[in-house]
Amino acid sequence: MERRTFLRGAVFGTSAAVFGGTLMQGAAYAAPAQNGTSPYGGLLAADANGIMLPSGFTSRVIARSGQTVPGTSYTWHGAPDGGACFADGTGWIYVSNSELATGGGASAVRFSSSGSVTGAYRILSGTRNNCAGGATPWNTWLSCEEVSRGYVYETDPRGATAAVRRPAMGQFKHEAAAADPVRKVIYLTEDEPDGCFYRFIPATWGDLSSGTLQVLVAGTAATGSFTWANVPDPDGSPTYTRDQVSGAKIFNGGEGCHYANDTVWFTTKGDNRVWRLNLLSSTYELAYDDSLVTNGTAPLTGVDNVTGSSSGDLFVAEDGGNMEICIITPGDVVAPFLRINGQSGSEITGPAFSPDGQRLYFSSQRGTSGSSSGGITYEVTGPFRTAA
């Protein structure tokens, strides 16, 4: 979707003292990420696929929309969007949503232990605008409909079990999901300019058929503490879920979401921010805001899908911008990791690491054509770091 631009007011109140130190329970808030040198170094000239990468990294095309996935008989879907990887014996599977308004759904590509493509197939059909989603600890893929009063669908990456709609997770303009196995909840973003941030508490962990939908409640500042409140009518009718709870914090166009180590990050495209929730202290802050980069031009614009590596690095894909995936390190440095040339009418979607952390998958949703029928899905291989 096109990134929207909105006016922003003051974000940190009357004092800059909140920027001191790292985020800890009872401590001051960390400063949002600033320009710095990537741990992978600068970008080299574009390769044969038009991708600029750091030294030691290579790319290959896995699939193209409307064309047969090489090594299979399966035709890859249009408008590839959110994705994730799942272990599969000695190999793995990469799943990818389709953001088509008609057809939508999701597909999967299966890889051998050597990285060769061994199969491709459909795992979800008959849905609309499947944007992002998220993996569960029990190895299913949650595919989210980015439409008003849309649903979350739970799918089997192996294609052996039929997909199931999960209405208990709420009906709203879904974007992404991230599972928290510690608190046994699923976090959910909402792609509306006056959207909210939610969590779903299953009645039984591992079974998403029933449970409680809650919304984050907090003040209007960019840092602070938060609580959760039950959403009375998760079906969003007649009142939208985002309008049901007084004090629910408004987020400007929720996009990608990632959980790790008692922290959840999510992006908001309307104000180009990456938010960070400390789940131990129930506090929130900005991990990145392009308007708060003070040491040069902000490298990351059009924030969208997000994933993380075992080193604690975040990889944030751009919807627009200059078609980069940028890295945000645990030391709060932001820098480009890769750039796709010649595809300014597209957006980068679905970043996800293979189980061994050495291959990064993602798509250019509209490729060189600028059309949803021109999507390209890539793999980048190289020496991804395992520690910060």
N, C-alpha and C positions, 0 to 999 in steps of 0.2 A: 504494500500500500504506500501511497505517497506520504512522505513525512510532512507534518503540518507544523507551522511556526506560530507560536503564541508569545505575547508579551509576558515578561516576567518581572516581578517586583523584587524588593529586597528579600533575601532568603535567610539571613542569619541574625536578624534583629539588630541590636545596638552595639554589640561587642564582637570583635574578632577573636577574643580570647578562647572561644570554643574550639579553635583550630589546634590547640596545643596537645601534643602527645598522641598516643594510639588509643583506639576505642577499647575500654575495659569497663567492667561494672563499676559505676561510681566515678569514672574518670572523665576527662574532657574528650571531646570528639576529635577524630583525626581529620586533617585537611583533605579535601578531594584531590584526586590524582593530578599530577602536573607532568608537563613534557619532560622527557628524559631519554636516555639511550636504552634501546631495547636490549634485553639480555641475549638476543640473537643477532645483534648488529643491524646494520642498515640493509636496505633492499637493493638487490642486484637488478640488472636489466631484465626485461620481461623474457620469459622462456617461450617455447613454441606454442604454448597454450595462452599466451598473453598475460601470464601471471608473474608479477615481481615478487621474489622470495629472498630470504636471507641465504647466505652461503651454506651449502650442505643439504639444502632442501630441494626436492623435485616434485613435479605435479603430473597427474594424468587425468584424462577425461574418463569417467565411469559410465555416464549415460547422457543422452540427449533427448529432450522431449519430442515425442512423435516418432522416435526411431527405436529400433530393436536394441536392447542392451547387449553389447558385444558378448558373445559366448552363450547367449540365451535366445529364446524365441519371444520374449516379452517386450512389449512396446512401453517405453517409459512415459510417465504421466506429464502433463503440462503444469506450468507454474509450480515447480518444486519448492517446498517451504521447509518448515521445521523438521528436524530429524534427530535420531539417536542411534547408538550402536549397542548391540547385545551379543554376548558370548554365545557361540553355537558349536559345541564340541571343541575341536581344535581350531576352528575358524570363528567367524563372527558374521553378524547381519547388520546392515545399515538400513533403517527405515526412513521414509521421506513422505511428508504430507504433500497434498496438491491443493493449492489455493484457488482452484477453478470454482466459479460460482455454480456451475452445473457439472455434476460428476464428482468433483472434489475427491475425497477419500485419501488413501495412502497406499504406497507400494514399498517393496523391500528388495534389497540386493543381498545375496549370500556370497560370502568369500571363504576360500579355503585357508588353511594355516599359512600358506605362502602369499596370500593376498590375491590369488586368481579368482575371478568371478565364476561361480558355479551355478548360479540360478538367480532369477528375478520373478516377482509375482505380486499380485494385488492382495492387500490385507484389509482394505476397507473401501466400500463403494456406496454410492447413493447419498452422499452427504454434501455439504456446501462450504466452500471457503475454509478448508482445513488449513489453518495457519501454522501455529506452533503446537506444542504439546509437552510431553515429558515422559521419561521412563519411570517405571515402578521397581521397587526392590524385588518383586516377584516376577520380573522380566516380562511385563506387558508394556505396550506403548499407548499413552493417552493422547488421542488426537482431538484437537479442539476446534470447534466451529467459530469462526470470526464473523458471526451474524447476530443481529438482535435476537435475544432469547435463544441463542445457540446452545448446543449440547457438547458434552465431553463423551467421546467414544473410547472404550477400552478394547484394544486390539492385540492380537497374537502376532509378534514379529515373524514367527515361523509359518504363519498362514494355516495352521492346523485347526484352529478353533475360530468360530465365527465371532465377529466384533459385537460388542454389547454397548448399548447406549446407557449412560449413567446419569439420569436426571437428578438424583440426589445431590450431585455436585454443583447444581445451580444452572439456571438458564439465563445467560447473559452473553455479551459479546466476548467470548473466550479468546484468549491468546495463548498463554503458556501455562505449564504446570511443573512443579518440582516437589519430589517426595522427600519427606523428613522422617527417616526411620527411628530417630530418637524420640521425638514427640508423637510419632505415628499419625502424621497429618500430611495433606497435600496442599501446597500453596498454589494460588491461581491468580493470574493477572487478567485485567479487563481492558480491552482496547476501545476506550471512550475518552473524549477530552475531559469528562468529569467522572472518570471511572474510579474503581476502588481496588483494593488488594484483599484477597480472601484466603481462608484456609478451610479445608474440608476435613472433618474428623470422622473417619469411618466407624460405624458401630463395632466392627471387627476389623482389625488391621489385616489387610490382604483381600478384603471383600468390600468393594465400592458400591454395593447395591443400596446401602442405607447409611445414614450418618447425619452429622450436623454441619451446616454451612455457617461460617462466621466471617465477619468483616473486620478489618483493622480500624481501630478508633484512635485518633491522635489529633493534636493541634495542627495549625496551619503552617508552622515553621518547618524549615528543612532539616532540623534535628530535634530530637526530643524522645519522650517515652511513649509507649503504645500499649493498648489493651485490645482484647477481642470481644465482639458482641455477636450474639446469634442473629442470623438473618431470618425474620419470621416466615417469609414465603419465598423459598429458593427458586420457585418456578417463575418469579418475576412478573406475575400477573395478578392484578392489574397494575401494580406498582413495581417499577424496575428494582432489582436487588440493590443497586447503588443508592437508591432514594429511600430505603426502608429504615435505616438506622441513623438516628441523630448523632452527629459527631463523627461519622465515618470519614476517614481522611480521603481527600480527593487526589487522584494521581492523573496526570495529563497524558493519556494514551499508553497504557501498560503494554509492554512487549515481552521480551525474553525473561526467563526466570531460572535461577540455579541455586542449589543448596549444597553446602559442604561445611562440616565442622562447626555446627551450631550457628551458622550464618546463612542467610538467604539474600541473594542479590537479585534485583530486577531492574529493567530499563523502562523509561518513559520517553516516548519519541516526541511528544508535543513540546517538551522543554529540554530535550537532549541530556537526560540525566541517567546515571546509574545509582540506584539506591542500595543501601546495605542495612539489613536488620540484624542486630545482635540478639539472638534468641535467649541467651543466658541472662542478659540484663534488661531485656524488653525495651531496647532503645533502637532508634533509627538515625541514619545520617546519610550524607551524600558521599558515595565512593568516587563520583565523577560528575562534573557539570561543565560543559564547554565554556559557559560565560564566566567561570571562576578559574580558568587556566590563565595564570599571570605571567608565565615565562615564554611567551611566543604564541603562535597561532595554534589553536586547539586542534589536535590531530584527529579526533574522533567526533564525527557528526553523523546524524541520522541513526542513532543507536537502535538496535533491533535485537535479533536473537543473541543469546549468550550461552557459553559453556565454560567449563573449567578443566584444568589439568591437575595431575597429581602433585605438581609443584606449588599449587595454590594460585597460579596465574589464571586470570579471566581472559577469555577470548570473546570480544564483542564485535558482531557483524554490523556493517553499515547498510541501511536502506537509503541509497543515494550517497551523499558525501562524495568521496572519490573512490568508492568501491573498495574499501579496505576491510580487513579484519584487524582490529587493534588489540593489543595486549595491555592489561592493567595488572601490574605485579603486586605481590604482597607488600612491597615497599612504596606503593602508591605512585608508581611511574606508569605513564601511558605512552605508548608508541605504536607505530604501524608494525604488524607482523607480515602482512601480505597485501598486495594491491592487484586488482584485475583491470587491465587496460582495455580500452575500446568497447566498454559495455556501460556507458553512462546512463542508458535508459533502463537499467536493471537494478537489482538489490541483491545483497548476499544473504543467504538463508541457510538454516539447518546445520550450523557447525556442531560437530560431534567427534569425539576421539574413539578410535578402536580400543578394545579392552586392554591392549598392551601399552596404550598411550603414544604409539609411534606413528600413527596415521590419523590425519585430520580430514574429515569429510565435510563438504558444504556444497551449496548450489549457487549459481547465478540464475535468479528466477526467470529472467527474460532474455538472458544471453546477449548476443550481438544484435539481435533483431529488435529488441525492445518489446517483444510480444510474448505472451504466456506460452505460446507454442514453441518458443526458442530457448527454453530452459536448458541449462547444462549443469551436471553434477560432477564434482571433482574430488580427487584425493590428493593430499599433500603428505609426503613421507620425508622424515628427516630426524635429526637428533633433538627431539623435544626434551626439555629438561625435566627431571623427576623431582628435583628439589630446588627451592628458591635460593 
